[in-house]
Amino acid sequence: MTSDKQEDSSLVTRHSSLPKVVVLAPCKGIDPGFRDTVRSLLGQDYPDYEVIFVTESGSDPAYHQIEGLLQGESHPHVSLIEAGPAHGRGQKVHNLLQALDHVSDDVEVFAFVDSDATPPYGWLRSLVAPLADPEVGATTGYRWYIPARGNWCSLLRSIWNASIATALGPHKRNFTWGGSTAIRRETFEAAGVQQRWLGACTEDYPLSKAIKELGLTVRFVPQCLLPSRGGCRLGDLMQFTTRQIVLTRVYSPRLWLLVLITNLMFFGTFYGGLGITLWHLWSLVAGRWSLVTDSPLATSDWPLATVFVGLVYALGVMKAVLRQKAIELILTDARAELKRYRLSYWVLYPLPNLIYLYNLAFSAVSRKIQWRGIRYELVSPTETLILNRES
């Protein structure tokens, strides 16, 4: 009996230390694994929370599917609302702003989640717990794309995204990712996030900036790295990757410049050296060595350049191996799927550099993006134009 009372007491203490949370889940369309995402959000291992699903309209397929999943069951802590079409800001940002008007007064923490990433049942508890540290302004996870079998573009998307995912860590340079983020309500209000979102196209860059201006940090929570599944076509791949870099160009120009410099350096070092090496080798095999020695590209040190390129590649492979092992330790439910692509992650890591160069070139001359069927022009961090919508 005593042990039962002690256990009950520890449960009360454990639960009482966790504040009430609202999970804001903006949705548009049906993403792969959407039903699992909804069910997971409804069954989180957390004592006191509510969920607000929000779509642009009741005609959205996501609205009908959520409505169907909620029918016949009692979910007193769940709301499903229509935000209406956005004007002068991103539809996702608009959805979140409308959802905030439906939050209960006793909610202490806001959590945000994307509909294309399925959180584990302990996600919310892991995301909220570090907020007990007064120096932590927000917590964040990130997404990891699980490639679809036989879908080359989804594999490239995953490799491209991997470098961003592993930029997060135990340091002060973290940023919030809107698909897996939590923030105390008082911090959200003190930072004026709601006002910063009024003309924004994206929610996470303004949120990150607001937190850092308060002198607080963003804590990365590895357990809140979320799997995202589904295939994609080449157009989808280029649209997704380019959108990320255009957003970076507008909301964080210094980071964009850093990405530009590092990718140009890698391209010049790796692909430049690889090109010279292959050219020399081809000339030797083809018996055209005299043409090579008379060329301005000719160099007697090309074997050394070959060794250097090989060293750069080997170091990159080692980094990819360590990254992959770390991800498999976190995403245990997806470990079997991830193991299938180990070799691809290791040996194909230079390919995203070519995609990055296209993204960077596009973002240097254009601020237009396509996002969930809506075409935007990002005039500035606080001014967004909606150019057209899919009918």
Beta strands, then each sheet from edge to edge (+ up, - down):
strand 1: 21-26
strand 2: 49-55
strand 3: 78-82
strand 4: 109-113
strand 5: 136-146
strand 6: 180-184
strand 7: 217-229
strand 8: 368-371
strand 9: 374-380
strand 10: 383-389
sheet 1: 3+ 2+ 1+ 4+ 6- 5+ 7+
sheet 2: 8+ 9- 10+
end
